[in-house]
Structures are given as C-alpha cells and as structure tokens.
C-alpha cells in the first residue's frame, strides 16, 4: 500500500515520483504542481499513438486508485512537427472522451505552437509589455509626469 503524506515537502516529492514512475519507458513526462505533460517522439505514428494512449490509461488508472481526477475537457494535445501536414491526427482519449487538438498550447507560461517556432509566445510577451511600457510613458511625461526618483522606484 502506498501512502502519500498530505503535508510537507516530502508529500510533493512522493507524488511526483509515483505519477512519473507509472509512465511507459518510451514516454517522457514533466509534472509541475497540477500541470502534467507527457510526450513521445518517433517516426511511426501508430506506435506513438499506442504508447501515448497506454500512458494516458496508466495515469488515469493510477489517479482513480489515489482519488485524483483527470478531465478530457481541460486536457489538450499538440502534434509538434516541422513537416507540412503529412501526418493525420490520431485520437487520444481519457475515459472514452477525446482530448481536443489545438495548434498552440501554454505550458509553464511558455506558448508552444505546432511547428516549435515561437511567434505566438513573442506576440503575447510583446502585447503584455507594451501595456507596461505605455504606463511608464504616461508617468514619465516631462510636462506633468512623476519626478525622476519616483520613476526609479517603479
């Protein structure tokens, strides 16, 4: 019987260790708090589909045993490939609910697109920091803005 302690640093480490040890050998995983990412690479799409579905089934059964839940609606999947639409998208599911296919996905604050180029992430950062820069421009206006010392504190 496995026991996961509810408090302390060791409980988090045990949870990470247990869930990542249930992945098949050719599937890699990354877990940060409640964000789990699994991946598999190769040339044979049928083999990749079987390995990923096997990994999902193992994770779902492990989560059911331990009282955790996984949702197909909150899950997303992306096929990363630089080739031009040669591969047909296969179906992966959690408890017979298909996991939706998206063109870009956000993981740990970074937006990955299916070609592994980063324009969506760069555009997001640009929009985010343009707002901050515009606020600083207003505050630093020479006719009525904040003084130099106040701007340095910001």
Secondary structure, 3 states (H helix, E strand, C coil): CCCCCCCCHHHHHHHHHHHHCCCCCCCEEEEECCEEEEECCCCCHHHHHHHHHHHHHHHHHHHHHHCCCCCCCCCEECCCCCCCCCCCCCCCEECCEECEECCEEEECCEEEECCCCCHHHHHHHHHHHHHHHHHHHHHCCCCCCCCHHHHHHC
